[in-house]
Amino acid sequence: MVPVSSPVLTPPRRVALCVPAVRPRVVEKALAAGADEVVVDLEDAVAVDDKVAARAALGDIDLAGGPAVRIAVRVNGIDTPWFVRDLEAAVALADRCHRTRPGAAPLTVVLPKTESRADLAAVERVLDALEAERGGGAPPLGVQALVETAAGLHRVDEIVADVRRVVAVVIGYADLAGSLGRGEGWSAGGWTVAAERVLWAARAAGLDAVDGPWLSVADDAAFGEAARGAAARGFDAKWVIHPRQVGTARTALAPSAAAVQHARRVLDTLAAAADEGSGAVQLDGRLLDAAMAVDARRVLRRAGEDVR
């Protein structure tokens, strides 16, 4: 099977709003909240007694609005009794999205507590079988690997190796703190090494790197600093857990007008030099190279421009 990709230009993934699946009307409001992606959660945000009802509620979500918004479903882990049925529901939702939201990005599945390549292989096998059985015509589902345990962080390079369906790597701080034995008082600034590990692995594999949520629903100075820190570190997107945080996160993760203009100039200058057969190329007194072209394309993609 070919790697998962979208046949149409879709908005960049910058802000992902997480909402519980058990409340369809809340999901519908989230789709209109201005996020680039809505993560419909069947796992941590749903109590054990509500797991079956939450899964069934996926079929009650009105998908008519906001066709440009990506949809992801966070399923329960592969070691739970809900895993396969969650994937069945995700595939059914993907088929419905394909019929009712033409032009939207393919639906993705978020795998919690991803700890090995074998975990992702298990997801891929189930999705392969379900998609072959349904034959609904929807694009193959992508997978986002949520790294939130010590084992997952240790093996993150292996996790993203030889990817087929994986489109993004997400770091989850809350469960990771528990896995590492860090208490609630641990400073957010202390996650530098963990965040860098996830970012490096994602970049090496050509995947989106997504920063985990700030564990507060407030849109305050601390959250703004965290969002800007994720952008400065190089993350493509950030999870948020309340609609009021969407605007701040979007502003932080979107490149500035000056950065977009500079990126265009870099690519235009390199293209003109290639047409003329020039060797060394300068812009504003600085030599331009292939690495700067890669960065310029990334900036423009984050701005929502179609860059080849």
C-alpha positions in Angstrom: 0.0 0.0 0.0 1.2 3.5 -0.8 1.9 5.9 2.0 -1.1 7.9 3.2 -1.3 11.4 1.6 -4.0 13.9 0.8 -4.9 14.3 -2.9 -5.9 17.9 -2.3 -4.3 21.0 -0.8 -5.3 21.2 2.9 -4.8 23.8 5.5 -1.6 23.3 7.6 -1.9 21.6 11.0 -1.1 24.3 13.5 -3.8 24.2 16.2 -5.5 20.9 17.2 -8.5 21.3 19.6 -9.2 18.2 21.7 -12.8 17.4 22.7 -14.6 14.3 24.2 -16.4 12.2 21.7 -19.3 11.5 24.1 -20.8 15.0 23.5 -21.5 15.3 19.7 -22.8 18.9 20.0 -19.5 19.9 21.7 -17.6 18.3 18.8 -19.7 20.3 16.3 -19.0 23.6 18.1 -15.3 22.6 18.1 -15.4 22.2 14.3 -16.5 25.8 14.1 -14.0 27.2 16.7 -11.2 28.1 14.3 -8.8 25.2 14.9 -7.1 23.5 12.0 -7.8 20.1 13.5 -10.3 18.7 16.0 -9.2 15.6 17.9 -12.3 13.7 19.0 -11.2 11.8 22.1 -12.4 8.3 22.9 -9.6 7.7 25.5 -8.6 9.9 28.4 -11.6 12.3 28.2 -14.1 9.5 28.4 -14.8 7.5 31.6 -14.7 3.7 31.4 -18.5 3.3 31.7 -19.0 5.8 28.8 -16.6 4.2 26.3 -19.3 2.4 24.2 -21.6 5.4 24.2 -18.8 7.7 23.2 -17.9 5.4 20.3 -21.5 5.3 19.2 -21.7 9.1 19.4 -19.2 9.5 16.5 -22.1 8.6 14.3 -24.2 11.4 15.6 -21.8 14.2 14.8 -23.2 16.7 12.2 -20.3 17.0 9.7 -22.0 19.6 7.4 -20.0 22.6 8.7 -16.3 23.4 8.4 -15.1 21.1 5.6 -11.6 22.5 5.8 -11.1 21.4 9.4 -9.1 18.2 9.8 -10.7 15.5 12.0 -8.7 13.0 14.1 -10.0 10.3 16.5 -8.0 9.4 19.5 -8.7 5.7 20.0 -8.1 3.6 23.1 -4.8 1.8 23.3 -4.0 -1.5 21.6 -4.0 -3.3 25.0 -7.6 -2.3 25.8 -10.9 -4.1 24.9 -12.1 -1.1 23.0 -9.3 -0.8 20.5 -10.6 -2.7 17.4 -14.1 -1.3 17.8 -12.7 2.2 18.1 -10.9 1.7 14.8 -14.1 0.4 13.2 -15.9 3.5 14.3 -13.1 5.7 12.9 -13.2 4.1 9.5 -17.0 4.5 9.4 -16.6 8.2 10.3 -13.9 8.5 7.6 -16.4 7.1 5.0 -19.0 9.6 6.2 -16.6 12.5 6.0 -15.6 11.5 2.5 -19.3 11.7 1.4 -20.3 14.8 3.3 -17.1 16.9 3.4 -15.6 16.9 -0.2 -12.1 18.3 -0.3 -11.4 17.8 3.4 -8.2 16.2 4.5 -8.4 12.4 5.2 -9.3 11.5 8.8 -6.5 10.4 11.1 -6.3 8.1 14.1 -4.3 9.2 17.2 -2.7 6.2 18.8 -2.1 6.9 22.6 0.9 5.6 24.4 2.7 4.6 21.3 5.8 2.6 22.4 7.1 0.7 19.4 6.9 0.3 15.7 5.0 -2.9 16.5 2.2 -0.8 18.0 1.8 1.1 14.8 2.0 -2.1 12.7 -0.9 -3.4 14.7 -3.0 -0.3 13.9 -2.0 -0.5 10.2 -3.0 -4.2 10.0 -6.5 -3.5 11.5 -7.0 -0.5 9.3 -5.9 -2.4 6.2 -8.5 -5.1 6.9 -11.3 -2.6 7.8 -10.8 -0.4 4.8 -10.6 -3.4 2.4 -13.8 -4.8 3.9 -15.8 -1.5 3.7 -14.6 -0.3 0.3 -16.1 3.0 0.9 -13.9 5.0 -1.4 -12.5 7.2 1.4 -8.7 7.9 1.4 -6.7 5.7 3.7 -6.7 6.9 7.3 -3.5 8.4 8.6 -2.1 7.7 12.0 -0.6 10.2 14.6 1.7 8.6 17.1 1.2 10.0 20.5 4.4 9.6 22.5 3.6 9.8 26.2 5.6 7.2 28.1 9.3 6.6 28.9 9.4 3.6 26.6 7.8 5.6 23.7 10.3 8.5 24.2 13.2 6.0 24.3 12.1 4.4 21.0 10.8 7.4 19.2 13.3 7.0 16.3 12.2 3.4 15.8 8.5 4.4 16.1 8.7 6.7 13.0 11.0 4.5 11.0 9.7 3.0 7.7 6.4 4.9 8.2 3.4 4.1 6.0 0.4 5.6 7.6 2.1 7.9 10.1 1.7 11.6 9.4 2.5 13.2 12.7 4.2 12.6 16.1 2.6 14.2 19.2 4.3 14.6 22.6 1.9 14.1 25.6 3.3 15.7 28.7 0.7 14.6 31.4 1.1 10.8 30.9 4.8 11.3 30.3 5.2 13.0 33.6 3.6 10.1 35.3 5.7 7.6 33.4 8.9 9.4 34.4 7.8 9.9 38.0 7.6 13.7 37.8 5.1 15.4 40.0 2.7 18.2 39.2 5.2 20.8 40.3 7.6 20.0 37.5 8.4 23.1 35.5 7.2 23.1 31.9 10.6 24.4 30.9 12.0 21.0 32.1 10.6 19.2 29.0 13.3 20.5 26.6 15.1 17.2 26.1 11.9 15.2 25.7 10.4 17.7 23.2 13.6 17.9 21.2 13.7 14.1 21.0 10.2 14.0 19.5 11.0 17.0 17.2 14.2 15.4 15.8 12.5 12.1 15.1 9.6 13.8 13.3 11.9 16.0 11.2 14.1 13.0 10.3 11.1 11.1 9.1 9.5 14.1 7.3 6.4 14.1 9.7 4.6 16.9 11.5 5.8 17.5 15.0 3.0 18.4 17.4 3.4 19.9 20.9 1.2 18.5 23.6 -1.5 20.5 25.5 -0.9 23.0 28.2 -2.8 21.4 31.0 -5.0 24.3 31.8 -8.1 25.7 30.0 -7.0 29.3 30.6 -5.8 31.5 27.8 -3.4 33.4 30.0 0.2 34.5 29.9 1.6 31.1 30.8 -0.3 29.5 28.0 0.8 32.1 25.5 4.4 31.6 26.5 4.1 27.8 26.1 2.6 28.3 22.6 5.3 30.7 21.5 7.9 28.4 23.0 6.6 25.5 20.9 6.7 27.6 17.8 10.3 28.8 18.5 11.4 25.3 19.1 10.2 24.3 15.7 7.0 22.4 16.3 4.4 22.6 13.5 1.3 22.5 15.8 0.1 22.5 19.3 -2.8 20.7 21.0 -5.2 22.8 23.0 -8.0 21.7 25.4 -10.4 24.7 25.2 -11.7 26.8 22.3 -10.6 30.0 24.0 -7.0 28.9 23.5 -7.3 28.5 19.7 -6.6 32.1 18.8 -3.5 32.5 20.9 -2.1 29.2 19.7 -2.8 30.1 16.0 -1.1 33.4 16.4 2.0 31.8 18.0 2.3 28.9 15.4 1.5 30.9 12.3 4.6 32.5 10.7 4.8 36.3 10.7 4.2 38.3 7.6 7.9 39.2 7.5 8.9 35.6 7.7 6.5 34.7 4.9 7.9 37.5 2.7 11.5 36.5 3.4 10.7 32.9 2.6 9.2 33.9 -0.8 12.3 36.0 -1.5 14.6 33.1 -0.7 12.8 30.8 -3.1 12.5 33.4 -5.8 16.2 34.3 -5.6 17.2 30.6 -5.7 14.9 29.9 -8.7 16.2 32.9 -10.6 19.8 31.8 -9.9 19.0 28.3 -11.2 17.5 29.7 -14.4 20.6 31.8 -15.0 23.0 29.0 -14.1 24.6 31.0 -11.3 26.7 29.3 -8.6 26.9 31.1 -5.2 23.7 33.0 -4.5 23.3 35.8 -2.0 20.3 37.6 -0.5 20.7 40.7 1.7 24.4 39.9 2.0 23.9 36.2 3.1 24.7 33.1 1.0 21.7 31.0 0.3 21.9 27.2 0.4 19.7 24.1 0.2 19.0 24.2 3.9 17.6 27.7 3.7 15.3 26.6 0.9 14.0 23.7 3.0 13.2 26.2 5.8 11.6 28.6 3.4 9.3 26.0 2.1 8.3 24.9 5.6 7.5 28.5 6.5 5.2 28.9 3.4 3.5 25.6 4.1 2.8 26.7 7.6 1.3 29.8 6.1 -1.0 27.7 4.0 0.7 28.2 0.7 1.1 25.4 -1.9 4.8 24.9 -2.1 6.5 22.1 -4.1 
